[in-house]
Amino acid sequence: MIIGRQPETPDFLQGTINWDMELSSAAQVVMSLPVARMAAGALFDSVSVMSGADPTFPVFNSVDDVLMTLAGEVDCTQVGESNILAITYSHIHSGYALAVVEHIIDAYMSFSIKSQQNLPAVEYYTDQIENLHVEIDTLFQHRVDIVNKAGVAALAGNTSAIMHQIRQLETSMLSIRSERKALEARMEDIEDAILNDPSYLPTSSTGAYSQTLKKRADELLTELADLRSRLQEGSGRITNKEKQLGEVWKEISRERDYYLRGLLIEINELTQRENSFRESILAQEAQLEDYPDVQRRIEAIDVQIKSQLDLLETLEMKRGEVKLKAGADIRVSNIFRLDEPFITMSLVGSKKSIYLATAALLAMVLGLITGWFVDNQDHRIYDRSQAVQALNVPVLGSISTDPADSGS
């Protein structure tokens, strides 16, 4: 497989890619347990079909059995200094080895794509929508209970007018509340982004000066990276460029603080307006104490239902946008398959048996050579002085090397 770089994103700072780190991380993911578990699940379904066609094919009783053959056996390495990964797997059955590599590649590509789909956001919106459905159903049931218990009576004209005013006030208050919560959520998102990236500048801050600062920071980062690639660390040009970049970061921080203070002021103003509307609603409701409150309660519930339905529509639109983004991530991947798996060697038995057999054969040959050499050695002592030294006794004669002189 080959790892390709994704398109540049102008909203984030782009640095030089460390391919060694990228490929090392990718290789570790290929050999990880989640990828092996995904491959084992798909491989277990294929094994039952393959074993029916080939009696010699391995048979497994569960996905865990397949997983045991994969854990620690799959190897993934970088090809030279390229951005290509090679996946290998050894097994006595060549067909099973090919199937394992095929499913490992598919599982890794699926795992990589799935990690880009922003599934937590989809799950968050789904949970919020489900909770909202429960609240709407509860409001409808409460409305039905009120109607069934007390019935709906015609109220006096002034009561209808007051109810109309209350409904308008509640609608305005709910609108302000929604706007305030949206700003609070925006501020929380910005604070989380700042924790993750201290140099983050809100994208909604569209002032010309803010955009100029971001552009200047990008240019300085590029120039600094170029200087570091050509000059030694501690060089005057590098130090000067780092100081310039530090000043830009400080200015970005001040601009971001101005933006956050503006958000906080807007939130406080909306909170005051919401409290004012709430007090007006309470004052209007106090005038209805002497009148039947059935219709008022029903209309109040209707307002809540309408507000919840509007919120439901907004959440469904947001979830749809996230799903569309996830679909785009599925269509655009940075992993490509270069070729199909193939067999490089087929061995009968285990490597250990082959090593033992080879060692035994070499030992036998070495033993035969040693025996032949020893058998052909002449260990007799031919020199008298050597015999005296070896036996430590007086020796009167020695064996001659001449076969004809046998009497000496």
Secondary structure, 3 states (H helix, E strand, C coil): CEECCCCCCCCCCCCCCCHHHHHHHHHHHHCCHHHHHHHHHHHHHHHHHHHHHCCCCCCCCCHHHHHHHHCCCCEEEECCCCCEEEEECCCCCHHHHHHHHHHHHHHHHHHHHHCCCCHHHHHHHHHHHHHHHHHHHHHHHHHHHHHHHHCCCCCCHHHHHHHHHHHHHHHHHHHHHHHHHHHHHHHHHHHHHHHHCCCCCCCCCCCHHHHHHHHHHHHHHHHHHHHHHHCCCCCHHHHHHHHHHHHHHHHHHHHHHHHHHHHHHHHHHHHHHHHHHHHHHHHHHHCCCCCCCHHHHHHHHHHHHHHHHHHHHHHHHHHHHHHHHHHHHHHCCCEECCCCCCCCCCCCCCHHHHHHHHHHHHHHHHHHHHHHHHHCCCCCCCCHHHHHHHHCCCCCCCCCCCCCCCCC
